Amino acid sequence: MKVYKRQQNEFFVIAHNIRSLFNVGAIFRTADAFAVSKIFLTGYTPTLDNVKHKIKINKTALGAEEFVLWEYNNSAIKAIKNLRLKYKKLKVVALENNLGPGFKMSTKLNRFKCADPIALVLGEEVGGVDKKILKSCDKIVEIPMYGKKESLNVSVAFGVAAYVISQNLKNVLK
């Protein structure tokens, strides 16, 4: 298996209120694959500080949690504010397909173009990204769904989005 050179982009993930330890593990594994700079675990998303959590997260992360930087913050909005202070050109993008009234239109992921620094916000498995958090985002992207179901599992959706973002960022480096 060929291991590619890690990209040098600033690509962050904010995983807010992800309940499943297995989803968190899968997010870590995918984050490693697509050279995410750091994951911010926020809200009630389980962290690696708890030994029982770490063991279950490792079942799907398969050790990737050892290679991806992470930090806990109880508030996703605070994490976004802190990132914006450090990275003046940061674009915060929510991955969400259930927009309610009063929100700007989302962009289909396959039409989304980006550059770094970027922070991708993931929301909880059932309710998606909290409306207060959506208001602090620069853009909302959604994965076009062609079947009967309206959404994907959060870790699967992250994998699709991470691939698209990493391809955009890779093209920026050329």
N, C-alpha and C positions, 0 to 999 in steps of 0.2 A: 504494500500500500504506500502510495506517495503522500508525504506530508508537505503541504505548501507553506511558503514563507508567510508569516503572520503580517497582515496589513497594518499600516501605521495610522489608521484613522481613529478619530474620537467617536465611538459608537457606544452609547449607553442604553441600558434598559432599566425601566422602572416597573417592577412587578408589584402591583398594588392589590392587596386582599386576595391573593391566590391561596385558596384553602388546601388544596391537595399537595402533600409532600412529594408525590410522584410527578406532578406537574412542575413543581419547583426544580426537582432533579433534572427533568427533561429540558427545562429552560436553561439550566447550567450547561448541560451537555451541548445543546444547540448553540449557546452563547460562545462556548469554546470553539466550536466548529467554524463560526463566522466572525471570530476575532473581536467580540464585544469587549470594550475597554473595562467596563465595570457594570455590575448589576446592583441596583438599589432595591432592596426588599423593603416594602412599606406596608403600613397598616397591620393587618393580622397575618400577613404572609409569614410562614414559619422560617426560622433562621437556622444556621448551622451551629449556633451556640448551644443548642439543646442536643445532648448526645443521642437521645431516641430519634429526634428529627434528622440528625446528620446521618444516622444509619439508614433510615428510609429514603432520604434524598439520594444517598449514594447508590441505592439500588437502580435508579434510572440515570443518575449522572455518571455512574461508572468511573468515578475519580475526577471528572472534569471540574468539580467544585474546588479541587485543589489548585487549579490553574486560572480560574476566573476570579478577579477581584470582586468583592461584594461589600456592601455596607447596609446596615439597617437604619431606617428613619421611620418614626411612627407616622409621619405625614408625607404623602407623595408631593403635595404642593410645596412643602419646605425643601424636599429634595430637588424639585424643579428650580426653585428660587436659588438654592445654593449652586446648582450647575450653571444657571444663568449668570451668577456673579463671577464665576470662574471662566466661563466661555461666552464671551460677549456675542458671538454670532450663532449661538446654539439655536437649533430649531427643535422644538418639542412636538412630537407627532404621536397622536393616539391611534391605536389599532382598534377600531370600533365600527360596528355596522348597525347598531340600534340607536340611532339619533332621534331624540325627541324634538318637539317644537322649540324654536328659538336658537337652534344650532345651525351653523353654516354647513353647507353641503360637504360631504366627504368626497375624497378622490379615490378612484379605483386604484388599487395597489399596482396593477400592471401599467398604469399611466403616471405613477408617482416618480418624480426625479428628486434627488437629494444630494447634498454634499455634507461633509462633516464641519463642525460637530453636530451630532444628532442624538436625541434621546427619544427612544420609543417607549410609550406607555402601554402597558398591558393591564387589563382590568380583571376583576373576579370572574370565575367560571360561569356563573348564571347571569349576573346583572351587568357585566361589562365594566367599562370605565365610568366611574362616578361623574355625574354632571358637573360638579364643582371643579374637578380635575380637567374635564374637557374644556372648560372655559379658560384654563390657563395654557392650553395647547395652541401652537401656531397652525396646525393642520390636523385633519382627521383623515385617516386612510382606511379603506375597507377591502376585504378580499371578495371579489365577485363570487357569488354562489349560484351554481346552475342546477343543483338538485332540489329536493323537497325541503331539506333542513336549511335553516337560516344562518347557522354558524358552525365553526369548528371548535374542537377542544383548544383551550388557550395555548398549550404548549405546541400543538400542531400549527395553529395560526401564527404563533411566533416564528416557527421554523420557516413557513412560507414567506413571512415578512422579512425575516433576517436574510434570507437568500436574496430577495429583491434589493434590499438596502445594501448588502455587501457587493452586489453586482454594480449598483450605482456608484458606490464609493470606489470600487476597483477601477471603474472607468474614469473617475475623477483623477486618479493617480497617474493615468497614462500620459 
